[in-house]
Amino acid sequence: MPELSARVMEFTDSVIRRMTRISNQYGAINLSQGFPDFDPPKEILDELSRVAYDGPHQYSVTFGAENLRQALADKHEHFSGQKVDPNTQVVVTCGSTEAMMTAMMTVCNPGDKVVVFSPFYENYGADAILSGADPIYVPLKPPAFDFDREELRAAFAQHPKALILCNPSNPTGKVFTREELLFIGELAKEYDTFVITDEVYEHIVYPPYHHEYMAALPGMAERTITCNSLSKTYSITGWRLGYLIAPPQVAEAAKKVHDFLTVGAPAPLQEAAVAGVSFGDDYYRSLQALYTEKRDFFCDGLKKLGLAHTVPQGTYFVLLDISDFLRLPQFAGWTDLAFCEWMIREIGVAAVPGSSFFRENVNHLIRMHFARGRDILQMALDRLAKLAALLEKE
């Protein structure tokens, strides 16, 4: 058999999705892969029911149905203040995963450097490899997960083609401040660098924190590629609908990459999703309230159990510190991956090993999500009490 490409040997399968498979095998409560366990809004489902009979069922325009692109442009302008042309600046993709890959392949040549904050969503490393780019990792420093400005400047001094920014950040839950984004923007302008943003959690931000749009900052519209998704905002992760917004000349090139990667996103789902993208402000306020209640309930439960954890500023992820457990004799020499696999089998709760997100040698954090119903979260906390009890015995 001929050898496979070298690039596929440079990364593993998704650790997040692997944890879901193991969780399913043992019947654990899955707090690893971040998808909600509740239905999308009724308006979207009603529209999907209508579309099932009325269509469309054939290809839409490859870069997105016109009415969806218009709705996305209107929504983006409403929340960011940035006016975009739905015909020349919006590309609908098969999820934000494809949006990010399309953006990377559009702007990067093999050998180009790309700045990535660490920890990072696991796809970014694979995206860099698949597009032939060389990542420059800049650490986000706990507990606040801020970056050192001189370290970031040193990374830009290597003349990267782009910086990847996840805001709000997965897995840390950090929401970048306006001052931080302005500093990143000034470096991007100084070194003539693109900024590729992942803004999937734009509406899951907790007061007093506020989501700032990089593309709307002074001088950044012409060098920012905004990648986003409908998955988390409307609880339709399985629909695989994402999009990117970019300057016209970048979007035109991205359309070509997208066309030959996937042709287009599913036409019936695009049609049904317009109902959600057109929601008024009340929907987004209720979404924020829903996740604020879930965050407070889950984090309060972890606190009562004595389990050290982060409290996210945005997203629906919590990082649990397992340092005290790894010091116990029964876990001596264990990795966070081994601990997560044990936790699925013995505790009945699935999490993601933090090492899958970090470039640095970080082995003491695991990621959980709280996009579940209150009864399931309580059940998970009840099971985690068994984990907490291991420390009480010491």
C-alpha positions in Angstrom: 0.0 0.0 0.0 1.4 3.5 -0.8 2.1 5.8 2.1 -0.5 8.2 3.3 0.0 11.9 3.2 2.4 13.2 5.9 -0.1 15.8 7.0 -2.6 13.2 8.3 0.1 11.8 10.6 0.5 15.2 12.3 -2.8 15.2 14.2 -5.1 12.8 15.9 -8.8 12.3 15.6 -10.9 14.7 17.7 -10.4 14.0 21.4 -13.7 15.7 22.1 -15.7 13.4 19.8 -13.7 10.4 21.1 -14.9 11.3 24.6 -18.5 11.3 23.4 -18.0 7.8 21.9 -16.6 6.4 25.2 -19.4 8.2 27.1 -22.0 6.5 24.9 -20.3 3.2 25.4 -20.6 3.4 29.2 -23.9 5.4 29.5 -22.2 8.3 31.2 -23.6 11.9 31.3 -21.9 13.6 28.4 -20.5 16.9 29.5 -17.6 16.6 27.0 -18.9 17.5 23.5 -20.6 20.9 23.7 -24.1 20.4 22.3 -27.4 21.3 24.0 -29.8 18.5 25.0 -32.9 20.7 24.4 -34.9 21.5 21.3 -34.3 24.5 19.0 -36.9 27.3 19.1 -40.3 26.3 18.0 -40.4 28.9 15.2 -37.4 27.2 13.5 -38.9 23.8 13.9 -42.3 24.9 12.5 -40.4 26.4 9.5 -38.5 23.2 9.0 -41.8 21.2 9.0 -43.1 23.5 6.3 -39.9 23.3 4.2 -40.0 19.5 4.4 -43.0 19.6 2.0 -42.6 22.9 0.2 -38.8 22.9 -0.3 -36.3 23.9 -1.5 -34.8 20.5 -1.9 -32.2 21.2 -4.6 -28.9 23.1 -4.5 -29.1 26.7 -3.4 -26.6 29.2 -4.6 -23.3 27.7 -3.6 -22.3 30.5 -1.2 -25.7 30.6 0.5 -29.3 31.2 -0.1 -30.0 34.9 -0.8 -32.6 35.3 2.0 -30.3 33.7 4.6 -27.3 35.8 3.6 -29.5 38.9 3.9 -30.7 37.8 7.3 -27.2 37.2 8.5 -26.0 40.5 7.2 -28.9 42.3 8.9 -28.2 40.5 12.2 -24.5 41.2 12.1 -25.1 44.9 11.4 -27.6 45.1 14.3 -25.2 43.7 16.9 -21.9 44.9 15.6 -22.7 48.2 13.9 -20.7 47.0 10.9 -22.7 47.2 7.6 -21.9 44.3 5.2 -23.1 43.4 1.7 -24.9 40.0 1.7 -23.9 39.5 -1.9 -20.2 40.3 -1.7 -19.2 39.7 1.9 -21.2 36.7 3.2 -20.5 33.0 2.6 -22.7 30.4 4.1 -20.7 27.2 5.0 -21.2 23.8 6.4 -20.7 24.8 10.0 -18.1 27.2 11.5 -15.6 24.3 11.1 -15.8 24.7 7.4 -15.8 28.5 7.7 -12.5 28.4 9.6 -11.0 25.9 7.2 -12.1 28.0 4.2 -10.7 31.2 5.8 -7.3 29.5 6.4 -7.1 28.1 2.9 -8.1 31.4 1.4 -5.4 33.5 3.1 -2.5 31.1 3.8 0.1 29.7 1.6 2.1 26.7 2.7 4.8 27.9 5.1 3.0 31.0 6.2 2.9 31.6 9.9 -0.3 31.9 11.9 -0.6 33.1 15.5 -2.8 30.9 17.8 -3.6 31.6 21.4 -3.2 28.6 23.7 -5.3 27.0 24.9 -7.3 26.8 21.7 -10.2 24.8 20.2 -8.6 21.6 18.9 -9.6 22.2 15.3 -7.2 25.1 14.9 -4.1 23.0 15.0 -5.5 20.7 12.4 -6.6 23.6 10.3 -3.1 25.0 10.3 -1.6 21.7 9.2 -4.2 21.0 6.5 -3.6 24.5 5.0 0.2 24.2 5.3 0.6 27.0 7.8 3.0 27.0 10.7 1.4 28.0 14.0 3.0 30.4 16.5 1.5 29.7 19.9 1.0 32.5 22.4 -0.1 31.4 25.9 -3.2 32.7 27.7 -2.1 32.8 31.3 -4.4 31.5 34.0 -6.4 32.2 36.1 -7.7 35.1 34.0 -6.3 33.7 30.7 -4.8 37.0 29.7 -2.0 37.3 27.2 1.4 39.0 27.7 1.5 41.9 25.3 5.3 41.6 24.7 4.9 37.9 23.9 2.2 38.7 21.4 4.3 41.4 19.9 7.2 39.0 19.5 4.9 36.6 17.7 3.8 39.3 15.3 7.5 40.2 14.7 7.7 36.9 12.9 5.4 38.4 10.3 2.5 35.9 10.5 -0.1 35.9 7.7 -3.0 35.7 10.2 -4.0 35.5 13.9 -6.8 33.1 15.0 -9.0 34.6 17.7 -11.7 32.6 19.5 -13.9 35.2 21.3 -15.5 34.2 23.6 -12.8 31.6 24.1 -13.3 27.9 24.0 -12.2 26.3 26.3 -11.4 29.1 28.8 -14.6 31.0 28.7 -12.6 34.2 28.5 -14.2 37.3 26.8 -11.5 39.5 25.3 -11.9 43.2 26.4 -12.1 46.0 23.9 -8.6 47.2 25.0 -7.2 43.7 24.3 -8.8 43.6 20.9 -7.6 47.1 20.0 -4.0 46.1 20.9 -4.3 43.0 18.7 -5.8 45.2 15.9 -2.9 47.7 16.1 -0.4 44.8 15.7 -2.4 43.4 12.8 -2.3 46.7 11.1 1.4 47.3 11.9 2.4 43.9 10.5 -0.2 43.7 7.7 -1.8 40.6 9.2 -5.3 39.1 8.8 -7.4 38.3 12.0 -9.6 35.3 11.6 -12.2 35.3 14.4 -14.3 32.5 15.7 -17.4 34.1 17.3 -19.6 31.1 17.8 -20.4 32.1 21.4 -21.1 35.8 20.7 -24.5 35.6 22.4 -23.5 33.4 25.4 -21.7 36.1 27.4 -22.4 36.9 31.1 -22.8 40.3 32.6 -20.9 42.5 33.2 -18.9 41.1 30.3 -19.7 42.2 26.7 -18.8 40.8 23.3 -16.9 43.2 21.1 -16.7 42.5 17.3 -13.1 42.7 16.0 -14.3 43.6 12.5 -16.2 46.6 13.9 -13.1 48.2 15.5 -11.4 51.1 13.8 -9.5 50.0 10.7 -10.2 46.3 11.1 -13.1 45.6 8.7 -10.7 45.3 5.8 -8.5 42.7 7.5 -10.9 40.6 9.6 -12.6 37.4 8.5 -15.4 36.7 10.9 -16.3 33.0 11.3 -19.6 32.1 13.0 -22.2 29.4 13.3 -25.9 29.0 14.0 -25.3 25.9 16.0 -24.9 27.3 19.6 -27.2 30.3 19.3 -30.2 28.4 18.1 -29.4 24.9 19.5 -29.0 23.3 16.0 -25.5 21.8 16.2 -26.5 18.9 13.9 -27.7 21.2 11.1 -24.1 22.2 10.3 -24.8 25.8 9.3 -22.1 28.3 9.6 -20.9 31.4 7.7 -18.0 33.8 7.3 -18.1 37.6 6.7 -15.1 39.2 5.0 -14.0 42.1 2.8 -15.3 41.6 -0.7 -12.0 40.6 -2.3 -11.4 38.0 0.5 -15.0 36.7 0.4 -14.8 36.3 -3.4 -11.8 34.0 -3.0 -13.4 32.2 -0.1 -16.4 31.4 -2.3 -14.1 29.4 -4.6 -12.5 27.5 -1.7 -16.0 26.8 -0.2 -17.4 25.7 -3.6 -14.8 23.0 -4.1 -14.8 21.8 -0.5 -18.5 21.3 0.0 -20.4 22.9 -2.9 -22.9 24.3 -0.4 -24.8 24.0 2.9 -28.1 22.1 2.9 -30.8 24.1 1.1 -33.8 23.1 3.3 -32.0 23.8 6.5 -30.8 27.2 5.2 -34.5 28.1 4.5 -35.7 27.0 7.9 -32.9 28.8 9.7 -33.9 32.2 8.4 -36.7 32.2 11.0 -34.2 32.1 13.8 -31.7 34.5 12.3 -34.5 37.0 12.1 -35.4 36.9 15.8 -35.6 40.1 17.7 -33.6 41.2 20.8 -35.9 39.4 23.2 -34.6 36.0 22.0 -31.0 36.8 22.7 -31.8 38.2 26.1 -33.7 35.0 27.0 -30.7 32.9 25.7 -28.3 34.9 27.9 -30.7 34.4 30.9 -31.0 30.7 30.2 -27.3 30.1 30.2 -26.6 32.4 33.1 -28.9 30.3 35.2 -27.2 27.1 34.0 -23.8 28.5 34.7 -24.6 29.7 38.2 -26.4 26.4 39.0 -23.5 24.2 37.8 -20.7 26.3 39.2 -22.5 26.7 42.6 -22.8 22.9 42.7 -19.1 22.4 41.9 -18.2 24.9 44.6 -20.3 23.1 47.2 -18.5 19.9 46.3 -15.2 21.6 46.8 -14.1 21.0 43.2 -11.8 23.8 42.0 -13.1 25.2 38.7 -13.2 28.3 36.5 -16.2 30.5 36.2 -16.6 31.4 32.5 -17.2 35.0 31.3 -18.7 33.5 28.2 -19.4 30.2 26.5 -20.9 27.2 28.4 -17.6 25.6 29.4 -16.0 25.1 32.8 -12.4 24.0 33.4 -12.1 21.7 36.4 -8.7 21.5 38.2 -7.8 17.9 38.9 -4.4 18.6 40.4 -5.4 17.3 43.9 -6.7 14.1 42.4 -3.5 13.4 40.4 -1.6 13.6 43.7 -3.5 10.7 45.1 -1.7 7.4 45.1 -4.3 5.6 42.9 -3.8 8.2 40.1 0.0 8.5 40.4 1.6 9.0 36.9 -1.8 9.4 35.2 -2.5 11.7 32.3 -5.6 13.9 32.2 -6.8 11.6 29.3 -6.5 8.5 31.5 -8.3 10.4 34.3 -11.2 11.4 32.0 -11.5 7.8 30.7 -11.6 6.5 34.3 -14.2 9.2 35.2 -16.5 8.0 32.5 -16.3 4.4 33.7 -16.3 4.9 37.4 -18.1 8.3 38.0 -20.4 8.3 35.0 -19.6 11.8 33.8 -17.7 12.6 30.6 -15.2 15.5 30.3 -12.5 16.5 27.8 -8.8 16.3 28.9 -7.4 19.8 28.9 -4.2 18.7 27.2 -6.1 18.5 23.9 -6.4 22.3 24.0 -3.0 23.4 25.2 0.3 23.6 23.4 2.0 23.8 26.7 2.4 20.8 29.0 -0.9 21.2 30.9 -2.2 18.0 32.4 -4.3 19.1 35.3 -7.4 20.6 33.7 -10.5 19.0 32.2 -13.3 20.7 30.4 -17.0 20.2 31.1 -20.0 22.0 29.6 -23.4 22.9 31.1 -25.6 23.1 28.1 -27.9 20.5 29.6 -31.2 20.5 31.4 -31.2 21.3 35.1 -32.2 17.8 36.1 -29.2 16.3 34.1 -26.9 18.9 35.6 -28.1 17.9 39.1 -27.6 14.2 38.2 -24.0 15.0 37.0 -23.3 16.9 40.3 -24.7 14.0 42.3 -22.3 11.7 40.5 -19.4 14.1 40.9 -20.0 14.0 44.7 -18.5 10.5 44.5 -15.4 12.1 42.9 -15.2 14.8 45.5 -15.4 12.2 48.3 -12.0 10.8 47.2 -10.4 14.0 48.5 -12.3 13.8 51.8 -10.8 10.4 52.5 -7.3 11.8 52.4 
